[in-house]
Amino acid sequence: MLCIRRLAVLLAGLTAAMLGSVASATAAFAWPDPPGEPGGVYPLLPTPPVITRTVTHTVVTGGMPGWQITLIAVGAAVLAAAIAVALHRAWAARRHVTANAA
């Protein structure tokens, strides 16, 4: 019974993932309507006027300092290690010990 339940959960998860990718793929590969008349004839576009080139300087005022990124990465690694140890201990506790035939 447990095997059938796991299989049903696996199939439900794969179905949800497939439906999500199909829904996003239709929007990702959509083509916009071409400009111009409905008959498909593109009008001639006028050339833009010559504009003098201006230089803009970007000022970065936000962002995250490097020490915060390092702290987040170390915290994630410690949390992952703690979860792995807890899962390993739980898995080891559930293992059945067989009697040794002496």
C-alpha positions as CSV (number, residue, x, y, z in Angstrom):
1,M,0.0,0.0,0.0
2,L,2.8,2.3,0.9
3,C,4.5,1.7,-2.5
4,I,1.3,2.7,-4.4
5,R,1.0,5.9,-2.3
6,R,4.6,6.9,-3.1
7,L,4.0,6.2,-6.7
8,A,0.9,8.3,-6.8
9,V,2.7,11.2,-5.1
10,L,5.6,10.9,-7.6
11,L,3.2,11.0,-10.5
12,A,1.3,13.9,-9.1
13,G,4.5,15.9,-8.7
14,L,5.8,15.1,-12.2
15,T,2.4,16.1,-13.6
16,A,2.4,19.4,-11.8
17,A,6.0,20.1,-13.0
18,M,5.0,19.2,-16.6
19,L,1.9,21.4,-16.5
20,G,4.0,24.3,-15.1
21,S,6.6,24.0,-17.8
22,V,4.0,23.8,-20.5
23,A,2.2,26.9,-19.2
24,S,5.4,28.9,-19.0
25,A,6.7,27.7,-22.4
26,T,3.6,28.9,-24.3
27,A,4.2,32.4,-23.0
28,A,8.0,32.2,-23.5
29,F,7.7,31.3,-27.2
30,A,4.9,33.6,-28.2
31,W,5.5,35.8,-31.2
32,P,4.4,39.5,-31.0
33,D,2.3,40.8,-33.8
34,P,4.4,42.5,-36.5
35,P,4.0,46.2,-36.8
36,G,2.2,47.6,-39.8
37,E,-1.0,47.1,-41.6
38,P,-3.1,44.0,-41.1
39,G,-2.3,42.8,-44.6
40,G,1.3,42.3,-43.6
41,V,2.9,45.2,-45.4
42,Y,5.4,47.0,-43.2
43,P,5.4,50.8,-43.5
44,L,8.7,52.5,-44.2
45,L,10.0,53.9,-40.9
46,P,11.5,57.4,-41.0
47,T,15.2,57.7,-39.9
48,P,15.6,59.1,-36.4
49,P,17.1,62.5,-36.1
50,V,20.8,62.7,-35.2
51,I,21.2,63.1,-31.4
52,T,24.4,64.1,-29.7
53,R,25.9,61.4,-27.6
54,T,25.6,62.0,-23.9
55,V,27.5,60.0,-21.3
56,T,25.7,58.9,-18.2
57,H,27.4,57.6,-15.0
58,T,25.7,55.0,-12.9
59,V,25.8,55.5,-9.2
60,V,25.5,52.3,-7.2
61,T,24.1,53.0,-3.8
62,G,22.5,49.7,-2.9
63,G,23.5,46.1,-2.9
64,M,24.7,43.6,-0.4
65,P,28.2,43.7,1.1
66,G,30.5,40.7,0.7
67,W,30.5,39.8,4.3
68,Q,26.7,39.4,4.3
69,I,26.9,37.1,1.3
70,T,29.6,35.1,3.0
71,L,27.5,34.9,6.2
72,I,24.4,33.7,4.3
73,A,26.5,31.0,2.5
74,V,28.1,29.8,5.7
75,G,24.7,29.7,7.4
76,A,23.1,27.7,4.6
77,A,26.0,25.2,4.7
78,V,25.7,24.8,8.5
79,L,21.9,24.3,8.2
80,A,22.3,21.8,5.4
81,A,24.9,19.8,7.4
82,A,22.6,19.8,10.5
83,I,19.6,18.6,8.4
84,A,21.8,15.9,6.8
85,V,23.0,14.7,10.3
86,A,19.5,14.7,11.6
87,L,18.2,12.7,8.7
88,H,21.0,10.2,8.9
89,R,20.4,9.6,12.6
90,A,16.7,9.2,12.0
91,W,17.3,6.8,9.1
92,A,19.8,4.8,11.3
93,A,17.3,4.6,14.1
94,R,14.6,3.1,11.8
95,R,16.9,0.4,10.5
96,H,16.0,-3.1,11.7
97,V,18.7,-5.0,13.4
98,T,18.9,-8.7,12.4
99,A,20.0,-11.4,14.9
100,N,23.4,-12.8,14.2
101,A,23.4,-16.5,13.6
102,A,26.3,-17.8,15.8
